[in-house]
């Protein structure tokens, strides 16, 4: 379509519920409205010095959320939106021009089958020493049961969690939309809440957290342990 400016092209995109992004053709006053973003179809995104690409800036409808904007696959929805929860989404049907409501399992592999940390002696309130996590992992882990439901996120006193130096997450737990984040785990010992530290990965699995752990800090592997909390 022809427009007099890039702003007019943007307004045209905002007026079409299916529009996810646009290309403004420089020098031709051309406006191309797209029903996908460059994240949904990265293989189709080819840089062009004569075209200005812009993702819709206001009230963009998530791909697959309405029948007028069906996705090809569940994976395409995850690529487009960056995160998505499991549920019903509109997908293209084999019947041309038709869409159907289908169940999409949006859980990532780390959320589907993490190893469980359930020991009561791992909880931040347990007093006792002698255990060490130097051989824990590498794997994704979830705190459950008597160990608590997440990693402690405040400095835990020494000689708790069944160990000497107690490990706690030095930072906030992520939201679902943040996907996988890197966080520092500190180990409290000798008057310092962060006497030793190591970086791990954390993910919010929409109701619980998982942690990608690979042992303890190599500079001082024992006796250190990751503490659980409620």
VEXSERO-310166 format. One record per residue (C-alpha): residue in three letters; y negated, z negated, x; residue number from 1. Coordinates in Angstrom, 3 decimals. Layout:
REM residues N
+-----+----------+----------+----------+-----+
|  aa |        Y |        Z |        X |   i |
+-----+----------+----------+----------+-----+
| ALA |        Y |        Z |        X | NUM |
...
+-----+----------+----------+----------+-----+
***
This chain:
REM residues 230
+-----+----------+----------+----------+-----+
|  aa |        Y |        Z |        X |   i |
+-----+----------+----------+----------+-----+
| UNK |    0.000 |    0.000 |    0.000 |   1 |
| UNK |   -3.611 |    0.573 |    1.058 |   2 |
| UNK |   -5.981 |   -2.358 |    1.511 |   3 |
| UNK |   -9.499 |   -2.630 |    2.844 |   4 |
| UNK |   -8.741 |   -5.557 |    5.153 |   5 |
| UNK |   -6.060 |   -7.895 |    6.455 |   6 |
| UNK |   -7.408 |  -10.611 |    4.145 |   7 |
| UNK |   -6.869 |   -8.366 |    1.120 |   8 |
| UNK |   -3.319 |   -7.761 |    2.331 |   9 |
| UNK |   -2.812 |  -11.539 |    2.577 |  10 |
| UNK |   -4.080 |  -12.026 |   -0.978 |  11 |
| UNK |   -1.638 |   -9.339 |   -2.176 |  12 |
| UNK |    1.179 |  -11.294 |   -0.529 |  13 |
| UNK |    0.075 |  -14.507 |   -2.223 |  14 |
| UNK |    0.121 |  -12.748 |   -5.605 |  15 |
| UNK |    3.753 |  -11.618 |   -5.233 |  16 |
| UNK |    6.306 |  -14.439 |   -5.583 |  17 |
| UNK |    8.820 |  -12.449 |   -3.514 |  18 |
| UNK |    6.489 |  -11.989 |   -0.532 |  19 |
| UNK |    7.557 |  -13.994 |    2.523 |  20 |
| UNK |    5.475 |  -12.254 |    5.177 |  21 |
| UNK |    3.322 |   -9.195 |    5.762 |  22 |
| UNK |    2.475 |   -6.515 |    8.277 |  23 |
| UNK |   -1.095 |   -5.249 |    8.395 |  24 |
| UNK |   -1.213 |   -1.768 |    9.953 |  25 |
| UNK |   -4.243 |   -1.699 |   12.210 |  26 |
| UNK |   -6.465 |    1.397 |   11.901 |  27 |
| UNK |   -4.725 |    2.654 |    8.758 |  28 |
| UNK |   -5.648 |   -0.122 |    6.320 |  29 |
| UNK |   -1.944 |   -0.285 |    5.546 |  30 |
| UNK |   -0.334 |   -3.372 |    4.038 |  31 |
| UNK |    3.444 |   -3.932 |    4.142 |  32 |
| UNK |    4.808 |   -6.852 |    2.122 |  33 |
| UNK |    8.142 |   -8.266 |    3.287 |  34 |
| UNK |   10.699 |  -10.292 |    1.325 |  35 |
| UNK |   11.890 |  -11.915 |    4.554 |  36 |
| UNK |   10.301 |  -13.720 |    7.504 |  37 |
| UNK |   11.016 |  -12.872 |   11.130 |  38 |
| UNK |   13.191 |  -16.018 |   11.258 |  39 |
| UNK |   15.516 |  -14.787 |    8.509 |  40 |
| UNK |   15.963 |  -11.366 |   10.117 |  41 |
| UNK |   15.093 |  -11.791 |   13.809 |  42 |
| UNK |   17.037 |   -8.652 |   14.735 |  43 |
| UNK |   14.686 |   -6.614 |   12.525 |  44 |
| UNK |   11.513 |   -7.989 |   14.078 |  45 |
| UNK |   10.198 |   -5.488 |   16.604 |  46 |
| UNK |    6.778 |   -6.171 |   18.200 |  47 |
| UNK |    4.328 |   -3.372 |   17.431 |  48 |
| UNK |    0.805 |   -3.253 |   18.859 |  49 |
| UNK |   -0.366 |   -1.336 |   15.761 |  50 |
| UNK |    0.901 |   -3.958 |   13.304 |  51 |
| UNK |   -0.270 |   -7.529 |   12.763 |  52 |
| UNK |    2.530 |   -9.795 |   11.470 |  53 |
| UNK |    1.810 |  -12.910 |    9.410 |  54 |
| UNK |    4.105 |  -15.325 |    7.581 |  55 |
| UNK |    2.812 |  -16.208 |    4.129 |  56 |
| UNK |    0.482 |  -19.167 |    4.519 |  57 |
| UNK |    0.429 |  -20.681 |    1.017 |  58 |
| UNK |    3.034 |  -21.459 |   -1.638 |  59 |
| UNK |    5.823 |  -19.502 |    0.026 |  60 |
| UNK |    8.939 |  -19.704 |   -2.133 |  61 |
| UNK |   12.024 |  -20.723 |   -0.111 |  62 |
| UNK |   14.550 |  -17.924 |    0.261 |  63 |
| UNK |   17.367 |  -18.207 |   -2.282 |  64 |
| UNK |   15.542 |  -20.708 |   -4.502 |  65 |
| UNK |   14.761 |  -18.260 |   -7.337 |  66 |
| UNK |   16.734 |  -15.269 |   -8.709 |  67 |
| UNK |   13.872 |  -12.900 |   -7.811 |  68 |
| UNK |   14.352 |  -13.764 |   -4.132 |  69 |
| UNK |   18.103 |  -13.889 |   -3.420 |  70 |
| UNK |   19.479 |  -14.217 |    0.088 |  71 |
| UNK |   22.216 |  -12.129 |    1.648 |  72 |
| UNK |   24.128 |  -15.177 |    2.892 |  73 |
| UNK |   23.847 |  -18.965 |    3.152 |  74 |
| UNK |   23.282 |  -18.550 |    6.890 |  75 |
| UNK |   20.249 |  -16.385 |    6.205 |  76 |
| UNK |   18.733 |  -19.232 |    4.172 |  77 |
| UNK |   19.239 |  -21.662 |    7.066 |  78 |
| UNK |   17.613 |  -19.225 |    9.487 |  79 |
| UNK |   14.690 |  -18.606 |    7.161 |  80 |
| UNK |   13.931 |  -22.195 |    6.236 |  81 |
| UNK |   14.855 |  -23.969 |    9.456 |  82 |
| UNK |   16.696 |  -26.607 |    7.411 |  83 |
| UNK |   18.325 |  -26.713 |    4.021 |  84 |
| UNK |   20.488 |  -29.136 |    2.070 |  85 |
| UNK |   23.830 |  -28.217 |    0.548 |  86 |
| UNK |   23.554 |  -27.020 |   -3.039 |  87 |
| UNK |   23.262 |  -23.967 |   -5.278 |  88 |
| UNK |   21.270 |  -20.953 |   -4.074 |  89 |
| UNK |   20.650 |  -17.437 |   -5.358 |  90 |
| UNK |   22.534 |  -14.774 |   -3.390 |  91 |
| UNK |   22.691 |  -10.998 |   -3.737 |  92 |
| UNK |   25.542 |   -9.761 |   -5.920 |  93 |
| UNK |   27.765 |   -6.740 |   -5.309 |  94 |
| UNK |   26.139 |   -5.384 |   -8.463 |  95 |
| UNK |   22.978 |   -3.657 |   -7.332 |  96 |
| UNK |   19.823 |   -5.438 |   -8.444 |  97 |
| UNK |   21.680 |   -8.541 |   -9.612 |  98 |
| UNK |   21.740 |  -12.028 |   -8.108 |  99 |
| UNK |   24.150 |  -14.898 |   -8.629 | 100 |
| UNK |   24.013 |  -18.661 |   -8.177 | 101 |
| UNK |   26.436 |  -19.821 |   -5.493 | 102 |
| UNK |   27.261 |  -23.026 |   -3.622 | 103 |
| UNK |   26.111 |  -23.170 |    0.008 | 104 |
| UNK |   27.445 |  -25.749 |    2.467 | 105 |
| UNK |   24.449 |  -26.277 |    4.740 | 106 |
| UNK |   25.875 |  -29.070 |    6.862 | 107 |
| UNK |   25.880 |  -28.376 |   10.574 | 108 |
| UNK |   28.966 |  -28.907 |   12.708 | 109 |
| UNK |   27.628 |  -32.151 |   14.172 | 110 |
| UNK |   27.169 |  -33.523 |   10.639 | 111 |
| UNK |   30.596 |  -32.454 |    9.398 | 112 |
| UNK |   32.893 |  -34.285 |   11.763 | 113 |
| UNK |   31.199 |  -36.816 |   14.064 | 114 |
| UNK |   33.243 |  -39.518 |   15.777 | 115 |
| UNK |   32.751 |  -42.980 |   14.252 | 116 |
| UNK |   31.490 |  -46.128 |   15.965 | 117 |
| UNK |   32.722 |  -48.956 |   13.714 | 118 |
| UNK |   33.355 |  -51.990 |   15.939 | 119 |
| UNK |   31.814 |  -55.263 |   14.726 | 120 |
| UNK |   31.143 |  -56.245 |   18.344 | 121 |
| UNK |   28.775 |  -53.261 |   18.671 | 122 |
| UNK |   26.267 |  -54.613 |   16.148 | 123 |
| UNK |   22.955 |  -55.974 |   17.461 | 124 |
| UNK |   23.663 |  -59.433 |   16.008 | 125 |
| UNK |   27.006 |  -59.862 |   17.811 | 126 |
| UNK |   26.913 |  -62.220 |   20.812 | 127 |
| UNK |   29.349 |  -61.431 |   23.574 | 128 |
| UNK |   29.616 |  -59.573 |   26.873 | 129 |
| UNK |   31.927 |  -57.486 |   29.013 | 130 |
| UNK |   32.095 |  -54.076 |   27.305 | 131 |
| UNK |   30.604 |  -50.813 |   28.556 | 132 |
| UNK |   29.930 |  -47.314 |   27.172 | 133 |
| UNK |   30.064 |  -45.465 |   30.487 | 134 |
| UNK |   33.008 |  -43.361 |   29.220 | 135 |
| UNK |   31.660 |  -42.818 |   25.693 | 136 |
| UNK |   31.426 |  -39.102 |   24.884 | 137 |
| UNK |   30.325 |  -36.467 |   25.336 | 138 |
| UNK |   30.402 |  -36.159 |   21.559 | 139 |
| UNK |   28.406 |  -36.616 |   18.372 | 140 |
| UNK |   28.760 |  -40.151 |   16.991 | 141 |
| UNK |   27.913 |  -41.912 |   13.738 | 142 |
| UNK |   27.479 |  -45.676 |   13.317 | 143 |
| UNK |   29.514 |  -46.947 |   10.370 | 144 |
| UNK |   31.106 |  -50.036 |    8.880 | 145 |
| UNK |   30.813 |  -53.317 |   10.752 | 146 |
| UNK |   28.832 |  -51.645 |   13.555 | 147 |
| UNK |   25.916 |  -50.903 |   11.195 | 148 |
| UNK |   24.682 |  -47.589 |    9.841 | 149 |
| UNK |   22.441 |  -46.407 |   12.689 | 150 |
| UNK |   21.472 |  -47.121 |   16.273 | 151 |
| UNK |   19.157 |  -50.091 |   16.755 | 152 |
| UNK |   15.546 |  -48.904 |   16.998 | 153 |
| UNK |   13.929 |  -52.047 |   18.430 | 154 |
| UNK |   14.569 |  -53.898 |   21.657 | 155 |
| UNK |   17.823 |  -55.871 |   21.322 | 156 |
| UNK |   18.166 |  -59.190 |   23.214 | 157 |
| UNK |   20.471 |  -59.163 |   26.215 | 158 |
| UNK |   24.081 |  -60.274 |   25.917 | 159 |
| UNK |   24.452 |  -58.837 |   22.439 | 160 |
| UNK |   26.543 |  -55.905 |   21.128 | 161 |
| UNK |   29.456 |  -57.010 |   23.288 | 162 |
| UNK |   27.672 |  -56.212 |   26.544 | 163 |
| UNK |   25.050 |  -57.371 |   29.045 | 164 |
| UNK |   22.367 |  -54.640 |   28.846 | 165 |
| UNK |   21.735 |  -53.625 |   25.235 | 166 |
| UNK |   20.906 |  -50.036 |   24.266 | 167 |
| UNK |   18.340 |  -49.202 |   21.593 | 168 |
| UNK |   16.539 |  -46.051 |   20.411 | 169 |
| UNK |   13.018 |  -45.971 |   21.849 | 170 |
| UNK |   11.410 |  -43.858 |   19.112 | 171 |
| UNK |   11.627 |  -43.141 |   15.411 | 172 |
| UNK |   14.666 |  -41.570 |   13.810 | 173 |
| UNK |   14.054 |  -37.926 |   12.828 | 174 |
| UNK |   13.568 |  -36.535 |    9.348 | 175 |
| UNK |   15.945 |  -33.912 |    7.947 | 176 |
| UNK |   13.396 |  -31.158 |    8.591 | 177 |
| UNK |   13.119 |  -32.012 |   12.288 | 178 |
| UNK |   16.767 |  -31.007 |   12.837 | 179 |
| UNK |   17.981 |  -32.013 |   16.333 | 180 |
| UNK |   15.504 |  -34.016 |   18.417 | 181 |
| UNK |   15.646 |  -35.566 |   21.878 | 182 |
| UNK |   15.110 |  -39.315 |   22.042 | 183 |
| UNK |   15.140 |  -41.901 |   24.818 | 184 |
| UNK |   17.608 |  -44.779 |   24.676 | 185 |
| UNK |   16.485 |  -47.850 |   26.597 | 186 |
| UNK |   18.706 |  -50.625 |   27.918 | 187 |
| UNK |   17.324 |  -54.150 |   27.956 | 188 |
| UNK |   18.016 |  -56.223 |   31.075 | 189 |
| UNK |   16.296 |  -58.578 |   33.497 | 190 |
| UNK |   13.160 |  -58.997 |   31.423 | 191 |
| UNK |   12.616 |  -55.295 |   30.811 | 192 |
| UNK |   13.321 |  -53.747 |   27.413 | 193 |
| UNK |   13.607 |  -50.379 |   29.174 | 194 |
| UNK |   15.080 |  -51.388 |   32.518 | 195 |
| UNK |   17.327 |  -48.287 |   32.417 | 196 |
| UNK |   17.151 |  -45.298 |   30.105 | 197 |
| UNK |   18.871 |  -42.049 |   29.182 | 198 |
| UNK |   17.995 |  -39.177 |   26.849 | 199 |
| UNK |   20.244 |  -38.321 |   23.903 | 200 |
| UNK |   20.057 |  -35.985 |   20.903 | 201 |
| UNK |   19.703 |  -37.263 |   17.347 | 202 |
| UNK |   20.035 |  -35.537 |   13.973 | 203 |
| UNK |   19.336 |  -36.664 |   10.423 | 204 |
| UNK |   22.250 |  -35.499 |    8.276 | 205 |
| UNK |   20.479 |  -36.202 |    4.979 | 206 |
| UNK |   21.722 |  -39.732 |    4.426 | 207 |
| UNK |   22.941 |  -40.791 |    7.839 | 208 |
| UNK |   22.225 |  -40.147 |   11.520 | 209 |
| UNK |   24.388 |  -38.709 |   14.289 | 210 |
| UNK |   23.851 |  -39.142 |   18.021 | 211 |
| UNK |   24.945 |  -36.876 |   20.857 | 212 |
| UNK |   25.950 |  -39.377 |   23.539 | 213 |
| UNK |   27.381 |  -38.771 |   26.982 | 214 |
| UNK |   27.942 |  -42.076 |   28.718 | 215 |
| UNK |   25.308 |  -44.432 |   30.093 | 216 |
| UNK |   22.629 |  -43.912 |   32.791 | 217 |
| UNK |   24.431 |  -42.801 |   35.997 | 218 |
| UNK |   22.164 |  -44.973 |   38.151 | 219 |
| UNK |   23.673 |  -48.094 |   36.559 | 220 |
| UNK |   26.562 |  -47.288 |   34.188 | 221 |
| UNK |   27.826 |  -50.821 |   33.410 | 222 |
| UNK |   27.711 |  -53.093 |   31.609 | 223 |
| UNK |   25.560 |  -51.145 |   29.124 | 224 |
| UNK |   26.252 |  -50.355 |   25.484 | 225 |
| UNK |   24.661 |  -48.594 |   22.497 | 226 |
| UNK |   23.875 |  -51.132 |   19.762 | 227 |
| UNK |   24.218 |  -50.607 |   16.022 | 228 |
| UNK |   21.980 |  -51.933 |   13.260 | 229 |
| UNK |   21.518 |  -51.810 |    9.494 | 230 |
+-----+----------+----------+----------+-----+
***
